[in-house]
Amino acid sequence: MTVTESLPAVRKKLPRLGHVPALDGLRAVAITLVAVYHGIMPAHFGGAVGVDVFFVLSGFLITTLLLQEHDASGTVSFRRFYLRRVVRLYPPLLLMLAVVFVPIALTMGITTALAGSALALFYLMPVGAESGQTTLSPYEHTWSLGVEEWFYFLWPPVLVWLLRERRRMVLAVAAIVTAVLAVAAFLAEAEASEVSFILRACGLMSGCVLALLLHGTEFKASRWLGVAGAALLGLSVLRSSLAPFSTVDVLLADAGSLLLIVAIVRGPQGVLQRILSAGPVAYVGKISYEIYLWHYPLLCVLGVINHSDWLEVGWIALPLSVGLAALAHRVTQPFTARLRTRMAGWIPA
């Protein structure tokens, strides 16, 4: 059974993807790569591809949820979808921006604090990052949040339209868009001699394609897919540790992430799932968004205070960011839970 089959048949047979702890573990791998990549600068480590792991996983999960909602109701509530995004993303972001504003203003200037906060708040950092105007900004890391959110302004309406009007074309269209983004990324790198921030949305789109491929099927994966996925991701990290970061590294990380996701959600329970779903690992994945928010401005502020590279302050900044992330998660979760409960009253049946 595929996404091209009738809605009633899908409703009867389709298993829903619930919470998968091992996917939290994959988030933990992604945030560890990114945090270490930043935390040991100027030493070179290829952890930048952790962002691409996040992108692939996000595209897969969001599209799966959209497809499940469409199967259940015949449509998708965009109001509910975007409210969920706001409720999930903004409380931790606003808390981080409020807390770091004064330290950044004191150490890096009020203009940096104001401009960076505004760009982060409205998800405009990808434009600045692409143009090279955010170098050394303590908010520069929010470029990935901007790419993801702008992507989700476009993808859900397109997906629903395709499901409604061009159901048989949805997978082909998604695959073609993914290929176009990948080719565009290579061309942009050839012209600018660096990887395009915005075109790394190819990872998001590839995750969407995977969701479409698996949706409504009973495909069972071999345990060796997980091994292959880990090998490709490891190769991406190794390549980008030994040579300048390139689009090839991005695509290797995308491919590895796709295989790891398939192995986790459709493969037999084994070592991979046990490691990634272990309590401490899964917990780091649960607070990975908060760790991502906090670690970069902390590195910037402590680096300026210490007049040093991040390598010298990373041993303080990274553990501190994990602690602050855990605290922020604990503080914001009750608030976001209440907002989710109230959402039922904001959205007409």
C-alpha positions as CSV (number, residue, x, y, z in Angstrom):
1,M,0.0,0.0,0.0
2,T,1.4,3.5,-0.9
3,V,0.3,7.1,-0.6
4,T,-1.4,6.7,-4.0
5,E,-4.1,4.4,-2.6
6,S,-7.5,5.4,-1.4
7,L,-8.0,7.2,1.8
8,P,-10.4,4.6,3.4
9,A,-7.9,1.8,2.8
10,V,-5.1,3.8,4.4
11,R,-7.2,4.6,7.4
12,K,-7.8,0.9,8.1
13,K,-4.3,-0.4,7.7
14,L,-1.9,2.3,8.3
15,P,0.2,2.0,11.5
16,R,0.9,5.3,13.2
17,L,4.4,6.3,14.1
18,G,4.4,7.1,17.8
19,H,7.3,8.2,20.0
20,V,10.5,6.4,19.1
21,P,13.2,6.8,21.8
22,A,16.0,5.8,19.5
23,L,15.1,8.8,17.3
24,D,15.8,11.0,20.4
25,G,19.2,9.2,20.5
26,L,19.8,10.2,16.9
27,R,19.1,13.8,17.9
28,A,21.7,13.3,20.7
29,V,24.3,12.3,18.1
30,A,23.4,15.3,16.0
31,I,23.7,17.9,18.8
32,T,26.9,16.3,20.1
33,L,28.5,16.6,16.6
34,V,27.5,20.3,16.3
35,A,28.4,21.3,19.9
36,V,31.9,19.6,19.7
37,Y,32.4,21.2,16.2
38,H,31.9,24.6,17.7
39,G,33.4,23.9,21.1
40,I,36.9,23.0,19.9
41,M,37.3,25.8,17.3
42,P,39.8,26.6,15.8
43,A,40.7,22.9,15.9
44,H,39.0,21.3,12.9
45,F,36.3,18.7,13.4
46,G,33.6,17.7,10.9
47,G,30.7,18.0,13.3
48,A,28.9,20.6,11.2
49,V,27.0,17.8,9.5
50,G,25.1,17.3,12.7
51,V,22.8,20.0,11.4
52,D,22.0,17.9,8.4
53,V,21.1,15.0,10.6
54,F,18.6,17.3,12.3
55,F,17.2,18.4,9.0
56,V,16.7,14.9,7.6
57,L,15.0,13.7,10.9
58,S,12.8,16.8,11.0
59,G,11.6,16.4,7.4
60,F,10.8,12.7,8.0
61,L,8.9,13.3,11.3
62,I,7.0,16.4,10.2
63,T,5.9,14.8,6.9
64,T,4.9,11.6,8.7
65,L,2.7,13.5,11.1
66,L,1.1,15.5,8.2
67,L,0.4,12.3,6.3
68,Q,-1.1,10.6,9.4
69,E,-3.4,13.6,10.0
70,H,-4.4,13.7,6.4
71,D,-5.2,9.9,6.5
72,A,-7.3,10.4,9.7
73,S,-9.3,13.5,8.6
74,G,-8.9,13.9,4.8
75,T,-7.1,17.2,5.3
76,V,-4.5,19.0,7.4
77,S,-5.2,21.9,9.8
78,F,-2.6,24.4,8.9
79,R,-3.7,26.5,11.9
80,R,-3.0,23.6,14.2
81,F,0.3,22.8,12.5
82,Y,1.7,26.3,12.8
83,L,0.5,26.8,16.3
84,R,2.2,23.6,17.3
85,R,5.4,24.9,15.8
86,V,5.1,28.2,17.6
87,V,4.3,26.5,20.9
88,R,7.2,24.1,20.6
89,L,9.9,26.5,19.3
90,Y,9.3,30.0,20.7
91,P,9.2,29.5,24.5
92,P,12.8,28.1,24.6
93,L,14.0,30.6,22.0
94,L,12.5,33.6,23.8
95,L,14.0,32.4,27.1
96,M,17.4,32.1,25.6
97,L,17.2,35.5,23.8
98,A,16.1,37.2,27.1
99,V,18.8,35.7,29.2
100,V,21.8,36.2,26.9
101,F,20.8,39.7,25.7
102,V,22.5,41.6,28.5
103,P,25.8,39.5,28.5
104,I,26.0,39.9,24.7
105,A,25.2,43.6,24.9
106,L,27.9,44.1,27.6
107,T,30.6,42.0,25.8
108,M,29.9,42.5,22.1
109,G,27.8,45.7,22.0
110,I,24.1,46.7,22.1
111,T,23.9,46.8,18.3
112,T,25.0,43.2,18.0
113,A,22.5,42.1,20.7
114,L,19.6,44.0,19.2
115,A,20.2,43.1,15.5
116,G,21.0,39.5,16.3
117,S,18.0,39.0,18.5
118,A,15.7,40.5,15.8
119,L,17.2,38.2,13.1
120,A,16.8,35.1,15.3
121,L,13.3,36.0,16.5
122,F,12.0,36.3,12.9
123,Y,14.1,33.5,11.5
124,L,15.9,35.8,9.1
125,M,19.4,34.6,10.0
126,P,19.8,32.3,6.9
127,V,19.9,35.4,4.7
128,G,22.6,37.0,6.8
129,A,24.6,33.7,7.0
130,E,24.3,33.2,3.2
131,S,25.7,36.7,2.6
132,G,28.5,36.3,5.1
133,Q,27.3,39.3,7.2
134,T,26.8,37.3,10.5
135,T,30.4,36.1,11.0
136,L,31.1,35.9,14.7
137,S,27.5,36.9,15.6
138,P,26.5,35.1,18.8
139,Y,23.2,34.3,17.1
140,E,24.6,33.0,13.9
141,H,23.7,29.4,14.8
142,T,20.0,30.3,14.4
143,W,20.4,30.1,10.6
144,S,19.4,26.5,10.7
145,L,16.2,27.3,12.6
146,G,15.4,29.9,9.9
147,V,16.0,27.4,7.0
148,E,13.7,24.9,8.7
149,E,10.9,27.3,9.5
150,W,10.8,28.9,6.1
151,F,10.8,25.4,4.6
152,Y,7.8,24.6,6.7
153,F,6.0,27.7,5.5
154,L,6.1,26.1,2.0
155,W,6.1,22.4,2.3
156,P,2.8,21.5,4.2
157,P,0.5,23.5,1.8
158,V,2.3,22.0,-1.2
159,L,2.1,18.5,0.3
160,V,-1.6,18.8,1.0
161,W,-2.3,20.2,-2.5
162,L,-0.5,17.3,-4.1
163,L,-2.3,14.8,-2.0
164,R,-5.6,16.3,-2.9
165,E,-5.1,17.1,-6.6
166,R,-2.0,15.2,-7.8
167,R,-1.8,12.2,-5.4
168,R,0.0,10.0,-7.8
169,M,2.7,12.7,-8.4
170,V,3.5,13.6,-4.8
171,L,6.5,11.2,-4.4
172,A,7.9,12.1,-7.8
173,V,7.6,15.8,-7.2
174,A,9.3,15.5,-3.8
175,A,12.1,13.4,-5.2
176,I,12.6,15.9,-8.1
177,V,12.7,18.9,-5.7
178,T,15.3,17.0,-3.6
179,A,17.5,16.4,-6.6
180,V,17.2,20.0,-7.8
181,L,18.2,21.3,-4.4
182,A,21.2,18.9,-4.4
183,V,22.4,20.0,-7.8
184,A,21.8,23.7,-6.9
185,A,23.9,23.2,-3.8
186,F,26.8,21.8,-5.9
187,L,26.5,24.8,-8.4
188,A,26.4,27.3,-5.5
189,E,29.5,25.8,-4.0
190,A,31.3,25.9,-7.3
191,E,30.5,29.6,-7.7
192,A,31.1,30.8,-4.1
193,S,33.7,28.2,-3.0
194,E,31.6,27.4,0.1
195,V,28.6,25.4,1.1
196,S,25.2,27.1,0.8
197,F,23.4,27.4,4.1
198,I,20.0,27.7,2.5
199,L,20.4,24.9,0.1
200,R,21.1,22.5,2.9
201,A,17.3,22.3,3.0
202,C,18.0,19.3,0.7
203,G,18.3,17.3,3.9
204,L,14.8,18.4,5.0
205,M,13.4,17.5,1.6
206,S,15.1,14.1,1.6
207,G,13.5,13.4,5.0
208,C,10.1,14.2,3.4
209,V,10.8,11.8,0.6
210,L,11.6,9.0,3.0
211,A,8.4,9.6,4.9
212,L,6.5,9.4,1.6
213,L,8.3,6.2,0.7
214,L,7.6,4.4,4.0
215,H,4.1,5.8,4.5
216,G,1.5,3.0,4.3
217,T,4.1,0.3,3.6
218,E,5.1,-2.7,5.6
219,F,8.7,-2.5,4.5
220,K,11.1,-4.2,6.9
221,A,14.7,-3.1,7.0
222,S,17.8,-5.2,7.5
223,R,20.0,-4.5,10.5
224,W,22.8,-3.8,8.1
225,L,21.1,-0.6,7.0
226,G,22.0,0.9,10.4
227,V,25.6,-0.1,9.9
228,A,25.7,1.4,6.5
229,G,24.0,4.6,7.7
230,A,26.5,5.0,10.6
231,A,29.4,4.3,8.1
232,L,28.2,7.1,5.8
233,L,27.7,9.5,8.6
234,G,31.1,8.7,10.0
235,L,32.6,9.1,6.5
236,S,31.0,12.5,6.3
237,V,32.5,13.6,9.6
238,L,35.9,12.2,8.7
239,R,36.0,13.8,5.3
240,S,35.0,17.2,6.7
241,S,37.5,16.9,9.5
242,L,40.4,16.3,7.1
243,A,39.4,18.7,4.3
244,P,37.2,21.8,3.9
245,F,33.5,21.2,4.4
246,S,31.8,20.5,1.1
247,T,28.4,19.7,-0.3
248,V,29.6,16.1,-0.7
249,D,29.9,15.9,3.1
250,V,26.3,17.3,3.4
251,L,24.9,14.7,1.0
252,L,26.8,11.9,2.7
253,A,25.4,12.9,6.1
254,D,21.9,13.1,4.5
255,A,22.2,9.6,3.1
256,G,23.6,8.2,6.3
257,S,20.8,9.8,8.3
258,L,18.1,8.4,6.0
259,L,19.5,4.9,6.4
260,L,19.8,5.2,10.2
261,I,16.1,6.4,10.4
262,V,14.9,3.5,8.3
263,A,16.9,1.1,10.5
264,I,15.5,2.6,13.6
265,V,11.8,2.7,12.6
266,R,11.6,-0.4,10.4
267,G,14.6,-2.6,11.4
268,P,14.8,-5.3,14.0
269,Q,15.5,-4.3,17.6
270,G,19.2,-4.6,18.1
271,V,22.4,-2.9,19.3
272,L,21.6,0.4,17.4
273,Q,18.2,0.8,19.0
274,R,19.4,-0.1,22.5
275,I,22.3,2.4,22.4
276,L,20.3,5.3,21.0
277,S,17.3,4.7,23.3
278,A,19.4,4.4,26.4
279,G,18.1,6.8,29.1
280,P,21.0,9.4,29.2
281,V,21.3,9.4,25.4
282,A,17.6,9.8,24.7
283,Y,17.4,12.6,27.3
284,V,20.2,14.5,25.6
285,G,18.1,14.1,22.4
286,K,15.0,15.4,24.1
287,I,16.8,18.6,25.2
288,S,18.9,18.9,22.0
289,Y,16.9,21.9,20.7
290,E,17.7,23.8,24.0
291,I,21.4,22.7,23.9
292,Y,21.6,24.0,20.3
293,L,20.1,27.3,21.4
294,W,22.4,27.9,24.4
295,H,25.8,26.5,23.4
296,Y,26.7,29.0,20.7
297,P,26.1,32.3,22.5
298,L,27.8,30.9,25.6
299,L,30.9,30.1,23.6
300,C,30.9,33.6,22.1
301,V,30.4,35.4,25.3
302,L,33.0,33.4,27.3
303,G,35.4,33.6,24.4
304,V,35.2,37.4,24.4
305,I,35.5,37.6,28.1
306,N,38.6,35.3,28.1
307,H,40.0,36.9,24.9
308,S,40.6,33.4,23.6
309,D,39.5,30.9,21.0
310,W,36.5,28.7,21.8
311,L,38.8,25.7,22.4
312,E,40.0,27.4,25.6
313,V,36.5,28.0,27.0
314,G,34.6,25.1,25.4
315,W,35.3,22.8,28.4
316,I,33.2,25.3,30.5
317,A,30.7,26.5,27.9
318,L,29.5,23.1,26.7
319,P,28.7,21.5,30.1
320,L,27.2,24.8,31.1
321,S,25.0,24.9,28.0
322,V,23.8,21.3,28.8
323,G,22.9,22.4,32.3
324,L,21.1,25.5,31.1
325,A,19.3,23.6,28.4
326,A,18.1,21.1,31.0
327,L,16.9,23.9,33.2
328,A,15.3,25.7,30.3
329,H,13.5,22.5,29.2
330,R,12.2,22.0,32.7
331,V,11.0,25.6,33.0
332,T,9.3,25.8,29.6
333,Q,7.7,22.4,29.4
334,P,4.8,23.1,31.8
335,F,4.1,26.3,30.0
336,T,4.1,24.7,26.5
337,A,2.0,21.8,27.9
338,R,-0.6,24.3,29.0
339,L,-0.5,26.0,25.7
340,R,-1.0,22.7,23.9
341,T,-4.1,22.0,26.1
342,R,-5.6,25.4,25.3
343,M,-5.0,24.9,21.6
344,A,-8.1,22.7,21.4
345,G,-10.1,25.8,22.2
346,W,-8.3,28.0,19.7
347,I,-8.9,25.7,16.8
348,P,-12.5,25.1,15.5
349,A,-13.5,21.4,15.1
